[in-house]
Amino acid sequence: QVQLVESGGGLVQAGGSLRLSCAASGRTFRDYGMGWFRQAPGKEREFAAAISRGGGTTRYVDSVKGRFTISRDNAENMVYLQMNSLKPEDTAVYYCAASSSSLIAPMRGDEYSYWGQGTQVTVSS
């Protein structure tokens, strides 16, 4: 079992920045690829970013490339999502997830076995 707890969400104006954090506990953190997903009201959950076990590979959905950066600290069992130049369309609940898949930094939600409870990000125009 892996327990994930997100923090760092909030209300920010368009153009602003937020840094989401995800604290992991339980099994060996470095054995898992990590991802961030988001779900806006009335929409399906979508992939935002992922990072490989060692941190050497990252993937992003096109809409956040150049604005969001995913990173991890395996010594501290943490994963982060730095979000810059935020837009109103980034408003969503953001979820941290852990994957034991053999795929490197998977982008599909069904490749992830463990999920956090989510943190709300609201970007005002």
Helices and strands as residue ranges (DSSP letters): E 2-7, E 10-13, E 18-26, G 29-31, E 33-39, E 46-51, E 58-60, G 62-64, E 68-73, E 78-83, G 88-90, E 92-99, G 109-111, E 114-115, E 119-124
